Amino acid sequence: MERAASLDAAFAARLFDLLSTIEASAVIGLAKSRVRGLGEQLAFACAALGAAEAVAALETSATTHLSVPVVASPAGHREVSLELPFEGTLLSHVLGGGSTYAVSLEPGDEMVAPIRPLLEADPAAALVVPIRLGDRTVGGVALFSHEGPFPDPAVEMAERFSEVVGLTAEAFFTERMLFELFATCLPELLGKDGATSLPDKVLSFLRGVRVSPVYQTRLALALSIGRLTSRSATEARLATRVLDAFEGYLTTLEGGGGGGDGGMF
């Protein structure tokens, strides 16, 4: 009985390590890539449509609010973290099934209030497009002008742009669905009454990899990065810059271009 309890504790500890590694990889890798791609698309849209700023908002798994992961301008983009309500914003119309629309805004317009903390200046006009997956609207993009209304050609181009953003959003939602499915099914599959041999196979796998020094080193690194990026957006950006610089350094060495003093920054 004592041995069984000890085995369960050891199994739980190693499983936690494995899931932490998966989580850290997802945060640093996939999520980083998707947000960067969405930001680049918004920056391009700003330049092409004559917008000063753009904000994208997507549904969350809780479906109680929208999540804003990125804000862009013609000069580039930056990652942010803001929650928006479904009602009372510029995006409410498209979330309810409406199509792309342009609107002039008054100074201090209440429809902009939830988004205003992210903007550099009070907008004079907005161009709002839905983000759709098939027939379902899962978010929206609001492009802002500081000078005046958007012309009709910009509205037509924005409708085409929404199709491109929809592809990026599809990747977001597909990854989230897989992680949620994994998290939902895992307790039942690994339970004492699990109908599969998954618990035994996972335990056997963990016993095998835990003896490898390389695995221990990689796991410690993944956990350290996970703890660092969970502190704030500043630490997350710092970790991203360090990893990008290190990857570039290794790429240079593999390509035979190593030289100089070996500095990475």
N, C-alpha and C positions, 0 to 999 in steps of 0.2 A: 504494500500500500504506500509506504514511504517512497519506494523507488518510483512508483507510478506518478506520485505527486511531483517528485524531482524531475522526472522526464517531461511532464506537462509544463513545468516552469521553464525548463531549458528550451523546450520546443517553442513556447510562447516568446521567449527572449530572442531566439534566433529568427523567428518569423517577423518579429518587430523590426529587427535589423534589416531583413530583406525588404520589407515594405517601406522602410525609411529610405533605403537606397533607391527603390522605384520612385518614390515621391520626389526625392531630391533630383533625380534625373529628369522627371517630368517638368518640375518647376524651372530648372536651369535650361533644359533643352527644348522640349516641345512648346511650352507656353511662351518662352522667350522668343522663339522663332515665329510663332503666330502673331504675337503683339507687334513684333518688328515689321512683319509683312503687312499687317493692317495699317500701321503707321506710315509706311512707305506709300501705300496706296492712297491714303488720305492726303499726304503731302503732294503727291502727283496731281490729285484732283484739285487741290487748292491752286496749283500753278496753272492747270489747264482751264479751270472754270473762273479764274479771277477772284477766288475767295481768299480772305485774309486768314481765316482759321477754320478748322473742321473738328468735329467731335463725333465719335462713334459710340453707340450704346447697344449692348446685347442683353438678352434675357439671361437670368441666372437660373440655377437648378431649383431654387425655391419659388420661382415665378411670382414673387411679390414685389420685385423691383428690377430695374435695369442696372447693369454694371458698365461704367465707362472706363475702359482700360488704356485709352490713348487719346492724345490731342495733337493736332498737326497744324502746320502752316507751310507756305511755300518753301521755307528755309529748312524744314525737317519736322521731326515729331518728338514727343516726350511721353513716357509712360506715366499714367496717373491712376488713382483709385477713388472713384466716386460712385455712389448709388443714387439713382434717379427714380422717382415714383412713376407709375404708369400714367397717371392722370395729371393734368395741369402743366404740361411741358409742350414744347414745339413738336416732340415726337409722338404725342398722343394720337394725332390724326392718322399717321401711317401705321401705328400699332393696332388701331382699330380696323385696319383693312384699307385705309386710304392710299392714294397713289402719290407720286412725287408732286410737291407743290413749292411755290416761292411766295414769300410774304415780306412786306415792309414792316419794320419794327420801330416803335417809339422809344425814346430814352427811358430806361428803367422799366421796360416791358416785363410784366409779371411772368409771361411764358418763358422768358429767358432766365428768370431768377435762379432756378435750380442749377443751371449750367454756368452762370456768370462767374463763380469763383475760379473756373478753369480758363477763362478768356482774358486776353491781354487788354481788350477795350470793349466798350459797349457797342454791339453791332447795330448797323442801320437796316440790314436785311438778312434774310435767311433762306436757304434752299435746302429742303428736307426730302430725303429719299428713304424708302423702306429697305430693309435687309430681309430677303425672303429665302426660305428653304422650301422649294416646291411651292405649294399654295399657302404655306404658313409664314407669317411675318414674325421674325425673331429679334428684331431690333431696328435701328435706324441710324442714319448719318445726317448731321446738320452741318451745312457749310455756311459760314458767315461772311458778310461783306461789311466793311467799316465805312464805305463811301456811298453806296446807293443800291437800288434793286438789281437783281440778276437779269440779264437779257434772256429772251426766249431760247436762243441756241444753247445757252448754258443749261437750261432746264432739260432740253432733249439729251444733251451729253450726260447729265446727271442720271438719267434713267438707265443709260447703258452702263454707267459706272456702278450702279447698284447691283447689276448682275455679276460684276467682277468681285465686289465685296462679298456677295453671297457665297462665292466659292471659298473664300477665307473663313467665313462664318461656319460653313459646313464642316471644315476641318476642326474648328473649335468644338462644335457640338458632337462630332463623331468621337473625338478623344474623350470628352467629358462623359459621354454615354458609356464608353468602354470602362472607364475608371469607376463609375457609379455601379455598373453591373458587377464588376469585380468585387467592389466593397460590399455589395448587397448579398452576393452568393457565397462569399468566402467563409463567413461564420458557420453557415449550414454545411458546407462541403468539408470543413475541417473539424466539425463537431464529432463527439463520440459515436453518434448514430449516423454519421455520414454514409451515403450510399455508394461512395466511390473509394478508390484506394489513394486518393489525393493526399490525405494526411500522412500516410506512410511514405509516399514518394517525396513529399516536401521535406519531411524529417530526414530522410536518407540523403537528399540533396544538400541540406544545410549541414549535416554532419560531415559531408565530403568537402564542401568548400570552406568550412570554418578552419580547417587545418592548413589552408594555403596562406602563407604570409602575404602574397600579392592581394588576395581577397581582403584580408584584414586591413591592409593599407588603403585599398580603394574604398572600403566601407567607411573607414575613419574619415577619409577625405570627403565622401558624400555626405556624411552626417555633419561634419564641420560646416560645409557649404550650406546645408539645409538650415542649420541653426543660425548662421550668419544672415541668410536671405530672409528669415522669418522676423528679423528685428524691425526693419523699416525699408522703404523703397530706396533710400540712400545706400544702405548696405547691399541691397540686391543689385543695384547698378554697379557698385564697386566690385562685387564678386564677378559680375558679367564681364567687366573691363579686364580684370585680372585673367580670367579664363580665356578670353579672346586673345589677349596679348601672349599668353603662354602657348596657345594653339598655333598662333602665327610664328612664334619662335621655333616650335617643333617642326612646322611645315618647312621653314627655311633650312633647318638642319637636314631634314629628309631629302630636300632638293639639292643638297650639296652647296648651299649658299652660306653656310656658317662662316663666321669670320669676325673680325673686329674684337671688341671686348666682351662679346657674348651678352650684352645688355638686352633686356626685353622691352624697355620703356623709353 
